[in-house]
Amino acid sequence: MTTELRELRPEDWDEYYSTLELAFGGVAEAPEEHELWNALTEFNRFFGTWDGDTCVGTTGAFSFRLSVPGGALADAAGVTMVSVAATHRRRGILTSMMRRQLDDVRARGEALAVLTASEPVIYGRFGYGAATQQLKAEIDTSRVLLSVPPGTDDVKLRYAKPADVHAACEELYARRVSERPGMLARQPGWERLGLLDPESERHGASPLLCVLAERDGEPVGYARFRIKPEGGFSGMDSTVKLSDLEALDPAAYAALWRFLFDIDLTSKVETYNRPTDDAVLQLVSDVRRCGIRVRDSLYVRLVEVGAALEARTYRAPVNLVFEVDDAFCPWNAGRWRLKGDLKGATCERTEDDADLALSVRELGAAYLGGHSLTSLAAAGRVRELRPGALAEAALAFGSDVAPWLPHGF
């Protein structure tokens, strides 16, 4: 078999995307989704593998700015649209695409690559570690009550067409990005994602609805959601399906959740992607009736170890030498001395004795503060070479809030 791996050309995008859809079950996306992803594609960052005139492999990357601990935004490659045709699997195509892509990311000067995994088992061998989680909840609002903070009644809520208040919602979202690691600063064009509402994706629910929270005439939060009628003629068991919610303060946040709980003829609120430390868990009267589930979300790969560790700050002073194993990107392998605190960090190569030994995958898992180096050590994936070094590193790498990816890509 002779295949060619090459940069994607605009005229080949339809076949490229059809290959991707076939690999994920063969169901074509709605035209508006198709058009949006075409518009967002950075063609010099997307690669396809071709067998003659047939596309048999796909991968790409978006140029992102990712919030990291300390509130800074780091350049990151958002790896996306990865697939290999079922007819061409186990022939090295995926490995060759990952090789080409990470070399390209490094050449662009980006220290991080991130992705969401359709199959988590695939990406560990390329150095990606599961760095964030997302919370799914199915809240029985007929039996669960909310306890709201003072000031909640001062927040005014109003329905608005999503498109009419989209600019205000985007501004609110942007103000939240630096407050939580893992969030993406939306680049031009990505604001359209929040309004994407194809009928094929509603699964019997209403079109997208929006409620804006205001105080003294200024927006302080929003919720976008759908309502799925259930329960026959009375509709008493209808479900509120929350798409996204952002608020600038606890009162605005609670006002939005209280509204969602109190919508007439509904008995459940479902949300599939919230932070694992979402404050709603502290507002509810009975968390056991909230149907909580947690799953993996964002995977992080340090493409340049030194630059990546310098891009974030550290919750406590740290001065440690890491022995890093990285078979797929060998330029990262070796010893690195990290010195850092809340103000900044340096990370340089050293010949000094190592304090901790781990692979780049574990560094990726711990990078945003979502997984403790202590728990990774308990699983045998981090080795402490100097007594006390593990506790020092685990404290420094932690985050005050759970990292979270608010939407896919």
C-alpha positions in Angstrom: 0.0 0.0 0.0 1.3 3.4 -1.0 -0.3 6.4 0.8 0.4 10.1 0.8 0.1 12.4 3.8 -0.4 15.9 2.8 -1.7 19.3 3.8 -5.5 19.7 3.2 -6.5 21.7 0.2 -9.8 23.6 0.2 -11.1 21.7 -2.8 -10.6 18.4 -1.0 -12.5 19.4 2.2 -15.8 17.7 1.4 -14.2 14.3 0.8 -12.0 14.8 3.8 -15.0 15.5 6.0 -17.0 12.6 4.5 -14.1 10.3 5.5 -14.4 11.6 9.0 -18.1 11.2 9.2 -17.9 7.6 7.9 -15.3 6.8 10.5 -17.7 8.0 13.2 -20.7 6.0 12.1 -21.6 7.4 8.7 -24.2 9.9 9.8 -23.9 13.1 8.0 -24.0 16.3 10.0 -26.6 19.0 9.4 -25.7 21.5 6.6 -25.2 24.3 9.2 -22.7 22.2 11.2 -20.9 21.3 8.0 -20.6 24.9 6.9 -19.4 26.0 10.4 -16.6 23.5 10.5 -15.6 24.3 7.0 -15.4 28.0 7.9 -13.3 27.3 11.0 -10.9 25.0 9.3 -7.3 26.3 9.2 -6.2 24.5 6.0 -2.5 24.8 6.7 -3.0 23.0 10.0 -5.1 20.1 8.6 -3.6 16.9 7.1 -5.1 14.1 5.2 -3.8 10.7 4.2 -4.7 9.7 0.7 -4.7 6.3 -1.1 -4.8 7.4 -4.7 -7.8 9.7 -5.0 -9.4 8.4 -1.8 -9.0 10.1 1.6 -8.3 7.4 4.2 -7.1 9.4 7.2 -7.8 12.8 8.7 -6.4 15.0 11.4 -6.3 18.7 12.1 -5.7 21.4 14.7 -7.2 24.8 15.6 -5.2 27.7 17.0 -6.4 28.2 20.5 -5.6 30.2 23.6 -6.0 28.0 26.7 -6.4 29.3 30.2 -3.7 27.8 32.5 -3.2 28.0 36.3 -2.5 31.6 37.2 -4.9 33.0 34.7 -2.6 33.4 31.8 -3.6 32.3 28.3 -1.2 29.8 26.6 -1.0 29.1 22.9 -2.2 25.6 22.2 -3.0 23.4 19.3 -6.6 22.0 19.5 -6.2 18.6 17.8 -9.4 17.6 16.1 -11.1 15.5 13.4 -8.8 12.5 13.9 -9.9 9.4 12.0 -8.6 6.5 9.9 -10.8 4.6 7.5 -11.8 1.1 8.7 -10.3 -0.3 5.5 -6.8 1.1 6.3 -6.4 0.6 10.1 -3.3 -0.9 11.7 -1.0 0.2 8.9 0.7 3.1 10.8 -1.5 5.8 9.3 -2.5 7.3 12.7 1.1 7.3 14.0 2.3 9.0 10.9 -0.4 11.7 11.2 0.4 12.3 14.9 4.1 12.5 14.1 3.5 15.1 11.3 1.1 17.1 13.5 3.2 17.3 16.6 6.3 18.3 14.5 4.1 21.0 13.0 2.9 22.2 16.4 6.5 22.4 17.6 7.6 24.3 14.5 4.8 26.9 15.2 6.2 27.5 18.7 3.2 26.1 20.6 4.1 24.4 23.8 0.8 22.5 24.2 -1.5 20.3 22.2 -4.9 19.4 23.5 -7.8 17.2 22.4 -11.0 15.4 23.4 -10.8 11.7 22.8 -13.4 9.5 21.3 -11.4 6.5 22.6 -9.1 7.4 25.6 -6.9 4.3 25.0 -5.6 5.7 21.7 -3.8 8.9 22.8 -1.8 7.9 25.8 0.9 6.4 23.5 1.3 9.8 21.9 1.9 11.5 25.2 -1.6 12.9 25.9 -2.8 12.8 29.6 -6.4 13.1 30.7 -6.3 16.6 32.4 -9.9 17.6 33.0 -13.2 16.0 33.8 -16.8 17.0 33.1 -19.9 16.5 35.3 -23.2 15.3 34.0 -26.3 15.7 36.1 -29.9 14.7 35.9 -31.6 16.7 38.7 -35.1 15.7 39.9 -36.4 19.2 40.4 -39.7 17.9 41.7 -37.9 16.7 44.8 -34.7 18.7 45.0 -34.8 22.3 46.4 -32.3 25.1 46.0 -30.8 27.2 48.8 -29.8 30.6 47.3 -27.5 33.3 48.6 -28.5 36.8 49.6 -28.9 39.1 46.6 -30.5 36.5 44.4 -33.8 38.3 44.4 -32.1 41.5 43.1 -31.2 39.8 39.8 -33.6 40.3 37.0 -34.1 37.7 34.4 -35.6 38.1 30.9 -36.0 35.8 27.9 -34.2 36.9 24.8 -33.6 35.5 21.4 -30.1 33.9 21.5 -28.9 35.8 18.5 -30.1 39.2 19.9 -28.0 38.9 23.1 -25.2 36.8 21.7 -22.6 39.6 22.0 -23.4 40.2 25.6 -23.2 36.4 26.3 -19.8 36.2 24.6 -18.5 39.1 26.7 -19.6 37.4 29.9 -17.9 34.2 28.8 -14.7 36.0 28.0 -14.6 37.5 31.4 -14.8 34.0 32.9 -12.0 32.4 30.9 -9.0 33.4 33.0 -10.7 32.3 36.2 -10.7 28.6 35.5 -7.9 26.5 33.8 -8.9 24.6 30.7 -11.3 27.2 29.3 -10.7 28.4 25.7 -10.6 32.1 24.7 -12.8 32.0 21.7 -11.1 33.1 18.5 -13.0 35.0 15.7 -15.6 32.7 14.2 -15.9 30.5 17.3 -18.7 32.6 18.7 -21.0 31.0 16.2 -20.7 27.7 18.0 -23.0 28.8 20.8 -25.8 29.6 18.4 -25.5 26.3 16.4 -29.0 24.8 16.7 -29.6 22.2 14.0 -33.0 20.5 14.3 -31.3 17.1 13.9 -29.4 17.6 17.1 -32.5 18.6 19.2 -33.8 15.0 19.6 -37.3 16.2 20.1 -36.5 19.2 22.2 -37.3 22.8 21.5 -35.1 25.3 19.6 -32.4 26.9 21.7 -33.8 29.3 24.3 -31.9 32.0 26.3 -32.4 33.8 29.5 -30.2 36.8 30.4 -29.5 37.8 34.0 -29.2 41.5 34.7 -28.4 43.8 37.6 -29.0 47.6 37.3 -29.5 47.0 33.6 -26.1 45.3 33.1 -25.7 41.7 32.0 -24.3 39.5 34.8 -25.1 36.0 33.5 -27.0 33.9 31.0 -28.3 30.4 30.4 -29.0 28.7 27.1 -31.2 25.7 27.1 -33.9 23.6 25.4 -37.1 22.0 26.7 -38.0 18.5 25.8 -41.7 17.8 26.2 -42.4 14.5 27.9 -45.2 13.0 30.0 -48.1 13.0 27.5 -50.8 15.7 27.2 -50.0 17.4 30.6 -46.3 17.7 29.9 -45.7 17.6 33.6 -42.5 15.6 33.2 -40.8 17.7 30.6 -37.0 18.1 30.8 -34.9 21.3 30.8 -31.7 20.5 28.8 -29.1 23.0 29.8 -26.6 23.8 27.1 -24.4 26.4 28.9 -24.6 28.8 31.8 -22.2 31.5 32.9 -22.5 34.1 35.7 -20.3 36.7 37.2 -21.2 36.3 40.9 -23.0 33.8 43.2 -26.3 35.6 43.2 -26.6 35.8 39.4 -25.6 32.1 39.2 -28.2 31.1 41.8 -30.9 33.1 40.1 -30.3 31.3 36.8 -30.4 27.9 38.4 -33.5 28.8 40.4 -35.2 29.8 37.1 -34.3 26.5 35.5 -35.7 24.6 38.5 -39.0 26.5 38.4 -40.0 26.4 34.7 -43.6 25.3 34.6 -44.5 21.8 33.5 -40.9 20.5 34.0 -39.6 18.0 36.5 -36.0 17.6 35.6 -32.9 19.6 34.6 -30.2 17.7 32.6 -26.8 19.0 31.9 -24.0 17.0 30.3 -21.0 19.3 30.8 -20.3 21.3 34.0 -17.2 21.6 36.1 -16.8 18.9 38.7 -16.8 21.5 41.4 -19.8 23.3 40.0 -21.5 25.4 42.8 -24.9 23.9 42.0 -23.8 20.9 44.0 -23.6 23.2 47.1 -27.0 24.8 46.4 -29.1 21.6 46.1 -30.9 20.0 49.0 -30.2 16.4 48.0 -27.2 15.7 45.8 -28.2 12.0 45.6 -31.2 12.9 43.5 -29.0 14.8 41.0 -27.8 11.8 39.0 -24.2 12.8 39.1 -21.8 11.2 36.7 -18.2 12.2 35.8 -16.2 11.4 32.7 -12.9 12.4 31.1 -12.8 15.5 29.0 -9.7 17.5 27.8 -6.4 15.7 27.2 -3.2 17.7 27.4 0.2 17.0 25.7 3.3 19.0 26.5 5.0 19.5 23.2 7.8 21.6 24.7 8.2 20.7 28.3 10.3 23.7 29.4 8.0 26.3 27.7 4.8 24.6 28.9 5.9 24.5 32.5 7.0 28.1 32.3 3.6 29.2 30.9 1.7 28.6 34.1 2.2 29.6 37.8 2.4 27.4 40.9 0.2 27.5 44.0 3.2 27.1 46.3 7.0 27.7 45.8 8.6 24.8 43.9 12.2 23.9 43.1 12.4 20.4 41.7 14.2 18.3 39.1 11.9 16.2 36.9 13.2 13.1 35.0 10.9 13.1 32.0 10.4 10.2 29.6 9.0 11.0 26.2 9.5 8.3 23.5 7.3 10.0 20.9 8.9 13.5 21.2 12.4 12.7 22.4 13.5 16.4 22.5 11.6 16.5 25.8 13.3 13.5 27.4 15.8 14.1 30.2 16.0 16.2 33.3 14.3 19.6 33.8 14.6 21.9 36.8 11.4 23.7 37.5 11.5 26.8 39.8 8.3 28.7 40.3 5.6 30.3 42.5 2.5 32.4 42.2 4.4 35.0 40.2 6.0 32.9 37.5 8.3 30.1 36.7 11.5 29.0 34.9 12.2 25.5 33.6 15.6 24.6 32.2 17.6 21.5 31.4 19.9 20.3 34.1 22.4 17.5 35.0 21.4 17.6 38.7 19.9 14.5 40.3 16.2 14.1 39.7 13.6 14.5 42.5 10.7 12.9 40.6 10.5 10.6 37.5 7.5 10.5 35.2 6.4 10.4 31.6 5.2 13.4 29.6 1.7 11.8 29.8 1.6 12.3 33.6 2.8 15.9 33.2 -0.1 16.4 30.9 -2.6 14.9 33.3 -1.3 17.1 36.2 -0.6 20.3 34.1 -4.0 22.1 34.7 -4.3 21.0 38.3 -7.1 18.5 37.8 -5.2 15.4 38.8 -2.8 15.2 41.7 0.7 14.0 41.2 0.1 12.2 44.5 -2.7 10.1 43.0 -0.7 9.4 39.9 2.2 8.2 42.2 -0.3 5.9 44.0 -1.0 4.3 40.7 2.7 3.8 40.1 2.9 6.4 37.3 5.1 8.9 39.2 8.2 7.8 41.2 9.5 9.9 44.1 13.3 9.9 44.0 13.9 12.3 46.9 11.7 12.0 50.1 9.3 15.0 50.3 9.5 15.9 46.6 6.2 14.4 45.7 4.2 16.4 48.4 6.0 19.6 47.3 5.2 19.0 43.6 1.6 18.0 44.2 0.9 21.1 46.3 2.5 23.4 43.7 0.7 21.9 40.7 -2.7 22.1 42.3 -5.5 24.5 41.3 -8.0 26.3 43.5 -10.8 25.4 41.1 -11.3 22.3 38.9 -10.1 22.8 35.4 -12.8 22.5 32.8 -13.4 22.5 29.1 -16.7 24.3 28.4 -17.2 23.0 24.9 -15.7 20.6 22.4 -13.9 21.3 19.2 
